[in-house]
Amino acid sequence: MTLSEKIVGHIERTVSAWEAFHAEVILRLLSAHFATCTGGFLHATGEQLATFLRLRGNADTTFARRLSTLKLIFATLVEWRMIESNPAMDVVRPAIGDKAPDFNVSLAAIERVISHQTSLVERYRGPKIHTEWLILALCHLLAAGVFLVEVEGLIVRDLHTDHVLAGRGGPRERPVFLSAEAAGAIGAAVHSGRQLPPAPEAPLLVTKRGNAPDVRGVWKYVQRSINRAGLNEPGLTPAKLHRGAAKVILDNGFGWEAARFPSAYRRIPLSASRPSIDEMEQAIKRNHPFELG
């Protein structure tokens, strides 16, 4: 068992499986980033960790979340007396209290991921073809506006010719509209690997083991596609792939009221788009000239 596996196992036992999943992701990135350094990431400084967190173009929200995971990882190493102090404690956490998710997503990058995965499906004829169809379907679902956590709950009758019903039975229940290409790829993934047509209540998508992919599995599959497309450096993640559904509507000139529907968002996504205090005061003066002296 490697050191990374031991750390992940320890965090899973002492914290949670979800934190262990994030730790596994961070440890892979750490190992690759510090591969040329003597001792690897064990001798990383706080400054080096801050640089590592910024290199991938992460938003402040992602920076803060990954910093929390780094603190858990290095706290484990301190507990095991492999290092003397926790270098992650020296990294300044960005202030994100008034910020929402980063919607600055490259639509060209999303199209590149889907095109690359489509080309893999078209030329691949091996025993793992079902997995490739599954990954392509997941990419299409996320890019259309389905949340990662909603994929596991989708069933066959949720898929229609031009949309998929996401969030069924919950406050976010809504139709997520699909392009003809996306609907075709998802339909092919539904029947791939199944000897008989699935029942209406069966999971929409299944892995090679016959299980619906959970949020951890969805993330891993889509991240694999992003890495294979050569887009692992600019900061594109499965979560950002999902936010492309709103971004494409905004880029086409529609307002936030239209852009929030694919994923049923309820608030303005970017604090940068909110008016400043000076702009608000100017608006008050224009509309209520006696309010401010």
Helices and strands as residue ranges (DSSP letters): H 3-14, H 17-33, G 40-43, H 46-55, H 60-79, G 87-90, H 107-123, H 129-144, H 148-151, G 156-158, E 163-166, E 174-177, H 180-191, H 215-228, H 238-251, H 256-259, G 271-273, H 277-287
